Amino acid sequence: LSSNPFNEIFDKVVQLLGALRQKGLIRKWQYEQMMPDRTKCELAHLYFNPKTHKDGIPVRPIESTIHAATTKISKFLDKILRPIFDDKCKDTT
């Protein structure tokens, strides 16, 4: 990368949430729960785990997004969707 994309990614997330709020598609409390905190966000990390048991030792890509700008959106949606998913899939586990 020639530059750090953190600010661009963060700003896009903030703009998207602002647009959803302005259009009345999300409520204020939803907006506040999903809004990322610039001081706590990090750029996602990409690393690779080698598959040492395979010929040529290929690698498996892993992307860590635990403190990414979209983490609060993901957690918010999980709270809403998890009960529905668990209810519909309880007979399959």
Buried (B, 14 or more C-beta within 10 A) or exposed (E): EEEEEBEEBBEEBBEEBEEBBEEEEBEEEBBEBBBBEEEEBEBBEEEEEEEEEEEEEEEEEEEEBEBBBBBBBEEBEEEEEEEEEEEEEEEEE
